Amino acid sequence: ALEGEKSGFSQFCAALAAKCGRKREKEDKDTQKQDVAADKGAKAVSGAPPPPAFDNMDGDVRERVEAFVNKDRNRKAPDTVCSMALFVCLAALYIWFLYTNLLIEHSSTVISSMKHAIDSPRVQLPDSEFDYVGFEDIRRLDELELWTRRALPDVLFESGLTYEVPTTNNITRNTDRVCINTYNCIVTACKQAAPNQNYQYQAECNEQGPRKLARITLRKAKMTDNFGTLADSPDDIEEDYRFTGGSDNGTARSQLFVPKRRSRDIIFPNSRSGSIEDTTSGTPITWAGETICSRRADGEGGYSKLGGIVCTLDANEANFRDQLETMFENYFLGQDAAALTIEYAAYNGNTNMLIYVKLMFTIMSTGLVHPVHEIAATNLFDLDELSIGNNYTTLAQQLIPGILYFFLVIYFLGVLVRDLQAEKYRKRVNEKKSGFQTTIEYFTLDIFNLLEICSIMISLISFGIFIYWLVEETLLASKLTASFEDMLDFVSDLKIVSKTYNRLSALNMLIIFVRPLKFVRDNPRMAKLNSTLFDARIDIFWFVIMLTITMLAYVLFAYVSFGPLVPQLAAFDSAFNYCFYYILGTFEIKPLIAADSLLAGPFFVSYLLLFYCVFTNIFFAIIDRNFVPADPPPFNVKRKLKPILSKICRCIEWDEDYLMEDDPNTRKEKGPKTRRGRVHETALKIQEIKQNAGENVMTSRPKKSKLLSDVCEVDERMGDVLHWSREEAKAFVDKYNGLLAKKQDPKKAKVEEVFIKQEVMAKVTEELNEAKLEMDDAERHKRYAILVHEEMARRDQETLAKYILLLEHKIQQKMVMKKALLMDVHHLRGESDRMRFTRDELKKHEGTEMAAVEDRRGRG
């Protein structure tokens, strides 16, 4: 049977290839024949010199001639109409398959309903009459405990309909079953596996008691003595490693503030934390003789089997509330709490979807609690119940489009392999390239080939994941009879498989809708756009690098400056998103001002100006510089319809084409002017207007005046004066020329006096008043300037006079000191002389000095 299926599939692919690729195969064969003939001709004349006319050509001319001669060798056959139609069918089948299996609209409504049930309950704070806390409002550990004890039971038991389960199959169900928002019924299971039990709903699990409804996993951080260390791991703490504050009597001063502490690293609910997590502490919690909470090692249980303190709670509302109270009375949430996860599953029978809900609370090292809820709805196919009702028809509607899509994917994979083999042969004959090199160039030089192989690989991988999804779903019935934790882990794993398939499908859908551009790339207009982007690729690459570097600089600026007070900038990834939303137009300066009023203004203004004005215009300039202006040939309807209707309507001349070739000697029309050309043209017009500003004055007398440049040398300052005078004169003459033209109007000529009085004199009076105001303003400025300058001059003179008097006083003091010093010197000299000489010698010496003085006076 398997061989028969393979042969049937091979026949199907062969038929498609024969039908759709007949023309393409013929062109490939013709090309191969030409290549072989050319290769044989080259071998036959090997060693012979090239033709003299070809050998004597210049380098550029020779390259163009070779390209023209070999243009048919490297030409690829265009896609046929049948290939395009098959690709359209592939895209339509894929959309149909995803629409009927993913049920995006129904999944969205189910998730919204469950989210509303979680966000609705609000609990009143103990110390306030008007403050209530909901799920999104939880920020502290006490608020988390209050919400879990009071609001979580309301989410599960009071957000929908509670109804009595009917009695069927001789099984009595005397307990109510809980459904959130009427139709989303909680999935429960026994605490331990019960293989012999029917997997349908039962209130009691024989001797195990009520069924379980939710699982709560708590992960604790390792607490250690606060020796002041900043090491990430508490295992690295040493007593000798302290803050610079040292110790006090053998006790670290940091320990005096807080005796115990945890690592500053965060323990996330869905990640392994290593040595910073406490994996040993925690005593079991019992309720009514049953152990509801116990410690689990990594890989043995809990959320994602990461271990922790795991609690399973009953589906009975009274028991559920009592068990929560017992947990928190035993200090379930303490100072060492690091991550709390609440999980439960539900089923919506109207949409046949299995719902997985997890509420995650991450307790930061700063004490802040970060609440997050993740809800996933997975569509069920009920492959284990094919005999019920019309399930065959529904299943066929869901799976047949996918099967057909898979066959088309295999067909396009065969076409791609065939084209690659032809390209290898062509490159080997023409360019002597190896198969590996040709394969690399085939997928790198043509982006559409790379997209096609990526889409095919994603399709094959997603098909395997979908088959795995279906196989896993068939185990659902057996998982419902297993233990509650195994059932919850199964629903979580099924959600992961569904999410992975959704992501691959979204990526594949994007690629599928880009691939059709391959069919229109030979269109002249599309070729022009592609050429523009190709020519600008280097400039765009460096522009993106410059944009990224500048973006990172501003992200780090915002992260460092505003991160401590703006939650959106507290982490690098969220800071990048925050700055990126600024570019999209979502920005607000008030939080930045509240965080740092000094740096908020420079950051906000410079960032917006740089990214909105500078980078946007740079990108437009790059595209404008590399834009390829071309006039594509007119659209020929007959040529496009020829492959389809040529064999049906043979009476029509399908090759008719009246497009004449352009004369190469005619002057080509200029394309649209560039920005530089438009700026240059505008500058020339402005210069012409300035030069002719005074030549439109109406006068009958000959001009006897001379230009200022004729009688004196015009420097830069004089040129500025001339420019100003021309502007003023032009404005004055134009104004009164306009009044003169109005006066010459026949209607105005009849009432000339009225016109002069009401319009001319009104403008003259207006100008006179403006001139008076300007003169008064100028006079006021002059007086003010005079007063200011006179006052400044007076103050300068006063300051100078005071300085002179001060200097005179200091000179007088110095002269007095000099006179006193001279007197002292004279007295010391006299005393010295009396000690050295007698009185007679002193008199003789004084006489000699007096004679010398008289002699000098006589000579003078």
MOWO-V647993 format. One record per residue. N is the residue number from 1. RES is the residue in three letters. PHI is phi in whole degrees, -180 to 180 (none if undefined). BURIAL is 1 if it has 24 or more other C-alpha atoms within 12 Angstrom, else 0. Layout:
BEGIN
N_RES_PHI_BURIAL, N_RES_PHI_BURIAL
END
This chain:
BEGIN
1_ALA_none_0, 2_LEU_-65_0, 3_GLU_-66_0, 4_GLY_-64_0, 5_GLU_-63_0, 6_LYS_-62_0, 7_SER_-66_0, 8_GLY_-65_0, 9_PHE_-64_0, 10_SER_-63_0, 11_GLN_-64_0, 12_PHE_-63_0, 13_CYS_-65_1, 14_ALA_-65_0, 15_ALA_-65_0, 16_LEU_-62_1, 17_ALA_-64_1, 18_ALA_-68_0, 19_LYS_-78_0, 20_CYS_-93_1, 21_GLY_-109_1, 22_ARG_-61_0, 23_LYS_-67_0, 24_ARG_-67_1, 25_GLU_-64_1, 26_LYS_-63_0, 27_GLU_-65_0, 28_ASP_-64_1, 29_LYS_-65_0, 30_ASP_-62_0, 31_THR_-64_1, 32_GLN_-65_1, 33_LYS_-62_0, 34_GLN_-65_0, 35_ASP_-66_1, 36_VAL_-65_0, 37_ALA_-62_0, 38_ALA_-66_0, 39_ASP_-66_0, 40_LYS_-64_0, 41_GLY_-62_0, 42_ALA_-67_0, 43_LYS_-69_0, 44_ALA_-66_0, 45_VAL_-106_0, 46_SER_-64_0, 47_GLY_95_0, 48_ALA_-83_0, 49_PRO_-72_0, 50_PRO_-69_0, 51_PRO_-56_0, 52_PRO_-64_0, 53_ALA_-64_0, 54_PHE_-77_0, 55_ASP_-77_0, 56_ASN_-87_0, 57_MET_-77_0, 58_ASP_-69_0, 59_GLY_-63_0, 60_ASP_-66_0, 61_VAL_-64_0, 62_ARG_-64_0, 63_GLU_-64_0, 64_ARG_-66_0, 65_VAL_-66_0, 66_GLU_-64_0, 67_ALA_-64_0, 68_PHE_-70_0, 69_VAL_-69_0, 70_ASN_-99_0, 71_LYS_-67_0, 72_ASP_-79_0, 73_ARG_-70_1, 74_ASN_-95_1, 75_ARG_-77_0, 76_LYS_-98_1, 77_ALA_-68_1, 78_PRO_-71_0, 79_ASP_-70_1, 80_THR_-80_1, 81_VAL_-64_1, 82_CYS_-66_0, 83_SER_-64_1, 84_MET_-63_0, 85_ALA_-64_0, 86_LEU_-65_1, 87_PHE_-68_1, 88_VAL_-62_0, 89_CYS_-63_1, 90_LEU_-60_1, 91_ALA_-64_1, 92_ALA_-66_0, 93_LEU_-65_1, 94_TYR_-67_1, 95_ILE_-64_1, 96_TRP_-63_1, 97_PHE_-63_1, 98_LEU_-66_1, 99_TYR_-66_1, 100_THR_-81_1, 101_ASN_-107_1, 102_LEU_-83_1, 103_LEU_50_1, 104_ILE_-62_0, 105_GLU_-64_0, 106_HIS_-66_1, 107_SER_-62_1, 108_SER_-64_0, 109_THR_-67_1, 110_VAL_-65_1, 111_ILE_-65_1, 112_SER_-63_1, 113_SER_-64_1, 114_MET_-67_1, 115_LYS_-66_1, 116_HIS_-62_1, 117_ALA_-66_1, 118_ILE_-78_1, 119_ASP_-81_1, 120_SER_-71_1, 121_PRO_-62_1, 122_ARG_-131_1, 123_VAL_-112_1, 124_GLN_-76_0, 125_LEU_-70_0, 126_PRO_-63_0, 127_ASP_-97_0, 128_SER_-145_0, 129_GLU_-87_0, 130_PHE_-115_0, 131_ASP_-97_0, 132_TYR_-124_0, 133_VAL_-124_1, 134_GLY_-110_1, 135_PHE_-61_1, 136_GLU_-73_1, 137_ASP_-92_1, 138_ILE_-70_1, 139_ARG_-132_1, 140_ARG_-122_1, 141_LEU_-68_1, 142_ASP_-68_1, 143_GLU_-68_1, 144_LEU_-64_1, 145_GLU_-64_1, 146_LEU_-64_1, 147_TRP_-67_1, 148_THR_-66_1, 149_ARG_-76_1, 150_ARG_-106_1, 151_ALA_-87_1, 152_LEU_-61_1, 153_PRO_-61_1, 154_ASP_-67_1, 155_VAL_-62_1, 156_LEU_-87_1, 157_PHE_-114_1, 158_GLU_-120_0, 159_SER_-100_1, 160_GLY_-162_1, 161_LEU_-101_0, 162_THR_-112_1, 163_TYR_-131_0, 164_GLU_-88_0, 165_VAL_-75_0, 166_PRO_-69_0, 167_THR_-99_0, 168_THR_-141_0, 169_ASN_55_0, 170_ASN_60_0, 171_ILE_-113_0, 172_THR_-86_0, 173_ARG_-119_0, 174_ASN_-108_0, 175_THR_-117_0, 176_ASP_-71_1, 177_ARG_-114_1, 178_VAL_-97_1, 179_CYS_-130_1, 180_ILE_-81_1, 181_ASN_50_1, 182_THR_76_1, 183_TYR_-113_1, 184_ASN_-98_1, 185_CYS_-85_1, 186_ILE_-68_1, 187_VAL_-91_1, 188_THR_-119_1, 189_ALA_-158_1, 190_CYS_-75_1, 191_LYS_-65_1, 192_GLN_-117_1, 193_ALA_-67_1, 194_ALA_-132_1, 195_PRO_-62_0, 196_ASN_-87_0, 197_GLN_-93_0, 198_ASN_-64_1, 199_TYR_-76_1, 200_GLN_-71_1, 201_TYR_-64_1, 202_GLN_-137_1, 203_ALA_-71_1, 204_GLU_-115_1, 205_CYS_-106_1, 206_ASN_53_0, 207_GLU_-86_0, 208_GLN_-85_0, 209_GLY_89_0, 210_PRO_-62_1, 211_ARG_-74_1, 212_LYS_-96_1, 213_LEU_-120_1, 214_ALA_-141_1, 215_ARG_-124_1, 216_ILE_-119_1, 217_THR_-118_1, 218_LEU_-115_1, 219_ARG_-115_1, 220_LYS_-107_1, 221_ALA_-93_1, 222_LYS_-73_1, 223_MET_-98_1, 224_THR_-145_1, 225_ASP_-64_1, 226_ASN_-86_1, 227_PHE_-88_1, 228_GLY_88_1, 229_THR_-72_1, 230_LEU_-109_0, 231_ALA_-65_0, 232_ASP_-68_0, 233_SER_-104_1, 234_PRO_-62_1, 235_ASP_-69_0, 236_ASP_-90_0, 237_ILE_-74_0, 238_GLU_-129_0, 239_GLU_-67_0, 240_ASP_-81_0, 241_TYR_-98_0, 242_ARG_-133_1, 243_PHE_-68_0, 244_THR_-67_0, 245_GLY_-69_0, 246_GLY_75_0, 247_SER_-130_0, 248_ASP_-129_0, 249_ASN_57_0, 250_GLY_85_0, 251_THR_-110_0, 252_ALA_-61_1, 253_ARG_-66_0, 254_SER_-65_1, 255_GLN_-73_1, 256_LEU_-68_0, 257_PHE_-80_0, 258_VAL_-132_0, 259_PRO_-65_0, 260_LYS_-119_0, 261_ARG_-152_1, 262_ARG_-117_1, 263_SER_-69_1, 264_ARG_-75_0, 265_ASP_-71_1, 266_ILE_-97_1, 267_ILE_-100_1, 268_PHE_-84_1, 269_PRO_-62_1, 270_ASN_-111_1, 271_SER_-140_0, 272_ARG_-82_1, 273_SER_-115_1, 274_GLY_72_1, 275_SER_-77_0, 276_ILE_-82_1, 277_GLU_-99_1, 278_ASP_-85_1, 279_THR_-111_1, 280_THR_-123_0, 281_SER_-75_0, 282_GLY_112_1, 283_THR_-91_0, 284_PRO_-61_1, 285_ILE_-111_1, 286_THR_-114_0, 287_TRP_-140_1, 288_ALA_54_0, 289_GLY_79_0, 290_GLU_-112_0, 291_THR_-81_0, 292_ILE_-98_1, 293_CYS_-133_1, 294_SER_-152_1, 295_ARG_-82_1, 296_ARG_-120_1, 297_ALA_-81_1, 298_ASP_-63_1, 299_GLY_93_0, 300_GLU_-106_0, 301_GLY_166_1, 302_GLY_86_1, 303_TYR_-64_1, 304_SER_56_1, 305_LYS_55_1, 306_LEU_-94_1, 307_GLY_85_1, 308_GLY_119_1, 309_ILE_-89_1, 310_VAL_-111_1, 311_CYS_-124_1, 312_THR_-117_1, 313_LEU_-112_1, 314_ASP_-72_1, 315_ALA_-83_1, 316_ASN_-82_1, 317_GLU_-63_1, 318_ALA_-62_0, 319_ASN_-63_1, 320_PHE_-60_1, 321_ARG_-66_1, 322_ASP_-64_0, 323_GLN_-66_1, 324_LEU_-63_1, 325_GLU_-62_1, 326_THR_-64_1, 327_MET_-61_1, 328_PHE_-79_1, 329_GLU_-68_0, 330_ASN_-93_0, 331_TYR_56_0, 332_PHE_-63_1, 333_LEU_-103_1, 334_GLY_-124_1, 335_GLN_-65_1, 336_ASP_-90_1, 337_ALA_-67_1, 338_ALA_-120_1, 339_ALA_-155_1, 340_LEU_-129_1, 341_THR_-130_1, 342_ILE_-116_1, 343_GLU_-127_1, 344_TYR_-158_1, 345_ALA_-125_1, 346_ALA_-142_1, 347_TYR_-138_1, 348_ASN_-108_1, 349_GLY_-72_0, 350_ASN_-68_0, 351_THR_-103_1, 352_ASN_55_1, 353_MET_-123_1, 354_LEU_-98_1, 355_ILE_-112_1, 356_TYR_-119_1, 357_VAL_-124_1, 358_LYS_-136_1, 359_LEU_-108_1, 360_MET_-114_1, 361_PHE_-126_1, 362_THR_-103_1, 363_ILE_-95_1, 364_MET_-71_1, 365_SER_-69_1, 366_THR_-87_0, 367_GLY_97_1, 368_LEU_-78_0, 369_VAL_-103_1, 370_HIS_-112_1, 371_PRO_-89_1, 372_VAL_-143_1, 373_HIS_-120_1, 374_GLU_-122_1, 375_ILE_-125_1, 376_ALA_-131_1, 377_ALA_-115_1, 378_THR_-113_1, 379_ASN_-75_1, 380_LEU_-106_1, 381_PHE_-103_1, 382_ASP_56_1, 383_LEU_-68_1, 384_ASP_-85_0, 385_GLU_-131_0, 386_LEU_-70_0, 387_SER_-88_0, 388_ILE_-95_0, 389_GLY_59_0, 390_ASN_-101_0, 391_ASN_-66_0, 392_TYR_-61_0, 393_THR_-65_0, 394_THR_-63_0, 395_LEU_-65_1, 396_ALA_-64_0, 397_GLN_-63_0, 398_GLN_-84_1, 399_LEU_-100_1, 400_ILE_-60_0, 401_PRO_-58_1, 402_GLY_-68_1, 403_ILE_-66_1, 404_LEU_-63_1, 405_TYR_-62_1, 406_PHE_-63_1, 407_PHE_-63_1, 408_LEU_-67_1, 409_VAL_-62_1, 410_ILE_-63_1, 411_TYR_-62_1, 412_PHE_-68_1, 413_LEU_-65_1, 414_GLY_-63_0, 415_VAL_-64_1, 416_LEU_-65_1, 417_VAL_-65_0, 418_ARG_-64_0, 419_ASP_-65_1, 420_LEU_-66_1, 421_GLN_-64_0, 422_ALA_-63_1, 423_GLU_-67_1, 424_LYS_-62_1, 425_TYR_-64_1, 426_ARG_-64_1, 427_LYS_-71_1, 428_ARG_-68_1, 429_VAL_-76_1, 430_ASN_-85_1, 431_GLU_-119_0, 432_LYS_57_0, 433_LYS_-98_0, 434_SER_-76_0, 435_GLY_-67_0, 436_PHE_-65_0, 437_GLN_-64_0, 438_THR_-66_1, 439_THR_-63_1, 440_ILE_-62_0, 441_GLU_-67_0, 442_TYR_-63_1, 443_PHE_-97_0, 444_THR_-99_0, 445_LEU_-80_0, 446_ASP_-119_0, 447_ILE_-65_0, 448_PHE_-71_1, 449_ASN_-65_1, 450_LEU_-65_1, 451_LEU_-64_1, 452_GLU_-67_1, 453_ILE_-69_1, 454_CYS_-64_1, 455_SER_-64_1, 456_ILE_-66_1, 457_MET_-64_1, 458_ILE_-63_1, 459_SER_-63_1, 460_LEU_-66_1, 461_ILE_-66_0, 462_SER_-66_1, 463_PHE_-65_1, 464_GLY_-64_0, 465_ILE_-66_1, 466_PHE_-66_1, 467_ILE_-62_0, 468_TYR_-62_0, 469_TRP_-59_1, 470_LEU_-64_1, 471_VAL_-65_0, 472_GLU_-63_1, 473_GLU_-67_1, 474_THR_-65_0, 475_LEU_-87_1, 476_LEU_-62_1, 477_ALA_-62_1, 478_SER_-71_1, 479_LYS_-71_1, 480_LEU_-69_1, 481_THR_-94_1, 482_ALA_-83_1, 483_SER_-70_1, 484_PHE_-62_1, 485_GLU_-68_1, 486_ASP_-64_1, 487_MET_-63_1, 488_LEU_-68_1, 489_ASP_-64_1, 490_PHE_-64_1, 491_VAL_-63_1, 492_SER_-63_1, 493_ASP_-65_1, 494_LEU_-65_1, 495_LYS_-65_1, 496_ILE_-65_1, 497_VAL_-62_1, 498_SER_-64_1, 499_LYS_-65_1, 500_THR_-62_1, 501_TYR_-65_1, 502_ASN_-62_1, 503_ARG_-66_0, 504_LEU_-64_1, 505_SER_-66_1, 506_ALA_-64_1, 507_LEU_-64_0, 508_ASN_-66_1, 509_MET_-63_1, 510_LEU_-61_0, 511_ILE_-67_1, 512_ILE_-61_1, 513_PHE_-85_1, 514_VAL_-92_1, 515_ARG_-59_1, 516_PRO_-60_1, 517_LEU_-62_1, 518_LYS_-64_1, 519_PHE_-74_1, 520_VAL_-113_0, 521_ARG_-72_0, 522_ASP_-82_0, 523_ASN_-65_0, 524_PRO_-58_0, 525_ARG_-70_0, 526_MET_-66_0, 527_ALA_-63_1, 528_LYS_-65_0, 529_LEU_-66_1, 530_ASN_-64_1, 531_SER_-66_0, 532_THR_-62_1, 533_LEU_-67_0, 534_PHE_-67_0, 535_ASP_-68_0, 536_ALA_-93_1, 537_ARG_-64_0, 538_ILE_-69_0, 539_ASP_-63_1, 540_ILE_-66_1, 541_PHE_-62_0, 542_TRP_-71_0, 543_PHE_-65_1, 544_VAL_-65_0, 545_ILE_-63_0, 546_MET_-63_0, 547_LEU_-64_1, 548_THR_-66_0, 549_ILE_-63_0, 550_THR_-65_0, 551_MET_-62_1, 552_LEU_-63_1, 553_ALA_-62_0, 554_TYR_-70_1, 555_VAL_-64_1, 556_LEU_-67_1, 557_PHE_-60_1, 558_ALA_-68_1, 559_TYR_-64_1, 560_VAL_-77_0, 561_SER_-80_1, 562_PHE_-109_1, 563_GLY_-58_1, 564_PRO_-63_0, 565_LEU_-115_0, 566_VAL_-113_1, 567_PRO_-59_0, 568_GLN_-68_1, 569_LEU_-110_1, 570_ALA_-76_1, 571_ALA_-124_0, 572_PHE_-65_0, 573_ASP_-66_0, 574_SER_-69_0, 575_ALA_-66_1, 576_PHE_-64_1, 577_ASN_-63_1, 578_TYR_-61_1, 579_CYS_-69_1, 580_PHE_-68_1, 581_TYR_-66_0, 582_TYR_-60_1, 583_ILE_-66_1, 584_LEU_-79_0, 585_GLY_107_0, 586_THR_-102_0, 587_PHE_-147_0, 588_GLU_-154_0, 589_ILE_-95_0, 590_LYS_-61_0, 591_PRO_-61_0, 592_LEU_-69_1, 593_ILE_-65_0, 594_ALA_-65_0, 595_ALA_-79_1, 596_ASP_-157_0, 597_SER_-69_0, 598_LEU_-76_0, 599_LEU_-97_0, 600_ALA_-64_1, 601_GLY_-63_0, 602_PRO_-57_0, 603_PHE_-64_1, 604_PHE_-64_1, 605_VAL_-69_0, 606_SER_-65_0, 607_TYR_-65_1, 608_LEU_-67_1, 609_LEU_-63_0, 610_LEU_-68_0, 611_PHE_-85_1, 612_TYR_-81_0, 613_CYS_-95_0, 614_VAL_-77_0, 615_PHE_-67_1, 616_THR_-63_0, 617_ASN_-71_0, 618_ILE_-64_0, 619_PHE_-65_1, 620_PHE_-62_0, 621_ALA_-67_0, 622_ILE_-64_1, 623_ILE_-65_1, 624_ASP_-66_0, 625_ARG_-69_0, 626_ASN_-100_1, 627_PHE_-68_1, 628_VAL_-101_1, 629_PRO_-77_0, 630_ALA_-154_0, 631_ASP_-102_0, 632_PRO_-69_0, 633_PRO_-66_0, 634_PRO_-65_0, 635_PHE_-74_0, 636_ASN_-105_0, 637_VAL_-67_0, 638_LYS_-63_0, 639_ARG_-66_0, 640_LYS_-74_0, 641_LEU_-88_0, 642_LYS_-61_0, 643_PRO_-62_0, 644_ILE_-96_0, 645_LEU_-109_0, 646_SER_-66_0, 647_LYS_-83_0, 648_ILE_-88_0, 649_CYS_-108_0, 650_ARG_-83_0, 651_CYS_-79_0, 652_ILE_-99_0, 653_GLU_-83_0, 654_TRP_-76_0, 655_ASP_-89_0, 656_GLU_-67_0, 657_ASP_-149_0, 658_TYR_-100_0, 659_LEU_-77_0, 660_MET_-90_0, 661_GLU_-74_0, 662_ASP_-75_0, 663_ASP_-73_0, 664_PRO_-66_0, 665_ASN_-87_0, 666_THR_-72_0, 667_ARG_-75_0, 668_LYS_-74_0, 669_GLU_-73_0, 670_LYS_-74_0, 671_GLY_-78_0, 672_PRO_-62_0, 673_LYS_-69_0, 674_THR_-78_0, 675_ARG_-62_0, 676_ARG_-64_0, 677_GLY_-65_0, 678_ARG_-65_0, 679_VAL_-65_0, 680_HIS_-64_0, 681_GLU_-63_0, 682_THR_-64_0, 683_ALA_-63_0, 684_LEU_-64_0, 685_LYS_-64_0, 686_ILE_-64_0, 687_GLN_-65_0, 688_GLU_-65_0, 689_ILE_-63_0, 690_LYS_-66_0, 691_GLN_-69_0, 692_ASN_-98_0, 693_ALA_-65_0, 694_GLY_-102_0, 695_GLU_-97_0, 696_ASN_-106_0, 697_VAL_-77_0, 698_MET_-84_0, 699_THR_-155_0, 700_SER_-101_0, 701_ARG_-82_0, 702_PRO_-73_0, 703_LYS_-80_0, 704_LYS_-106_0, 705_SER_-79_0, 706_LYS_-116_0, 707_LEU_-73_0, 708_LEU_-65_0, 709_SER_-68_0, 710_ASP_-81_0, 711_VAL_-113_0, 712_CYS_-151_0, 713_GLU_-87_0, 714_VAL_-95_0, 715_ASP_-98_0, 716_GLU_-68_0, 717_ARG_-68_0, 718_MET_-66_0, 719_GLY_-61_0, 720_ASP_-63_0, 721_VAL_-66_0, 722_LEU_-63_0, 723_HIS_-60_0, 724_TRP_-64_0, 725_SER_-66_0, 726_ARG_-62_0, 727_GLU_-63_0, 728_GLU_-66_0, 729_ALA_-66_0, 730_LYS_-62_1, 731_ALA_-63_0, 732_PHE_-65_0, 733_VAL_-68_0, 734_ASP_-62_0, 735_LYS_-65_0, 736_TYR_-80_0, 737_ASN_-65_0, 738_GLY_-64_0, 739_LEU_-65_1, 740_LEU_-65_0, 741_ALA_-66_0, 742_LYS_-66_0, 743_LYS_-65_1, 744_GLN_-75_0, 745_ASP_-66_0, 746_PRO_-57_0, 747_LYS_-67_0, 748_LYS_-75_0, 749_ALA_-65_0, 750_LYS_-68_0, 751_VAL_-121_0, 752_GLU_-64_0, 753_GLU_-65_0, 754_VAL_-65_0, 755_PHE_-62_0, 756_ILE_-66_0, 757_LYS_-72_0, 758_GLN_-87_0, 759_GLU_-107_0, 760_VAL_-67_1, 761_MET_-67_0, 762_ALA_-64_0, 763_LYS_-69_0, 764_VAL_-62_0, 765_THR_-62_0, 766_GLU_-62_0, 767_GLU_-65_0, 768_LEU_-62_0, 769_ASN_-64_0, 770_GLU_-63_0, 771_ALA_-65_0, 772_LYS_-63_0, 773_LEU_-63_0, 774_GLU_-66_0, 775_MET_-67_0, 776_ASP_-62_0, 777_ASP_-64_0, 778_ALA_-66_0, 779_GLU_-65_0, 780_ARG_-63_0, 781_HIS_-65_0, 782_LYS_-66_0, 783_ARG_-61_0, 784_TYR_-62_0, 785_ALA_-65_0, 786_ILE_-63_0, 787_LEU_-61_0, 788_VAL_-64_0, 789_HIS_-68_0, 790_GLU_-63_0, 791_GLU_-63_0, 792_MET_-65_0, 793_ALA_-65_0, 794_ARG_-62_0, 795_ARG_-63_0, 796_ASP_-64_0, 797_GLN_-66_0, 798_GLU_-61_0, 799_THR_-62_0, 800_LEU_-65_0, 801_ALA_-64_0, 802_LYS_-62_0, 803_TYR_-66_0, 804_ILE_-65_0, 805_LEU_-60_0, 806_LEU_-64_0, 807_LEU_-65_0, 808_GLU_-60_0, 809_HIS_-61_0, 810_LYS_-66_0, 811_ILE_-65_0, 812_GLN_-59_0, 813_GLN_-61_0, 814_LYS_-65_0, 815_MET_-67_0, 816_VAL_-62_0, 817_MET_-63_0, 818_LYS_-64_0, 819_LYS_-63_0, 820_ALA_-63_0, 821_LEU_-66_0, 822_LEU_-64_0, 823_MET_-61_0, 824_ASP_-63_0, 825_VAL_-64_0, 826_HIS_-63_0, 827_HIS_-65_0, 828_LEU_-67_0, 829_ARG_-64_0, 830_GLY_-63_0, 831_GLU_-64_0, 832_SER_-66_0, 833_ASP_-67_0, 834_ARG_-64_0, 835_MET_-78_0, 836_ARG_-96_0, 837_PHE_-121_0, 838_THR_-85_0, 839_ARG_-70_0, 840_ASP_-62_0, 841_GLU_-67_0, 842_LEU_-68_0, 843_LYS_-64_0, 844_LYS_-62_0, 845_HIS_-66_0, 846_GLU_-68_0, 847_GLY_-63_0, 848_THR_-63_0, 849_GLU_-67_0, 850_MET_-66_0, 851_ALA_-67_0, 852_ALA_-64_0, 853_VAL_-66_0, 854_GLU_-64_0, 855_ASP_-64_0, 856_ARG_-65_0, 857_ARG_-67_0, 858_GLY_-66_0, 859_ARG_-66_0, 860_GLY_-72_0
END
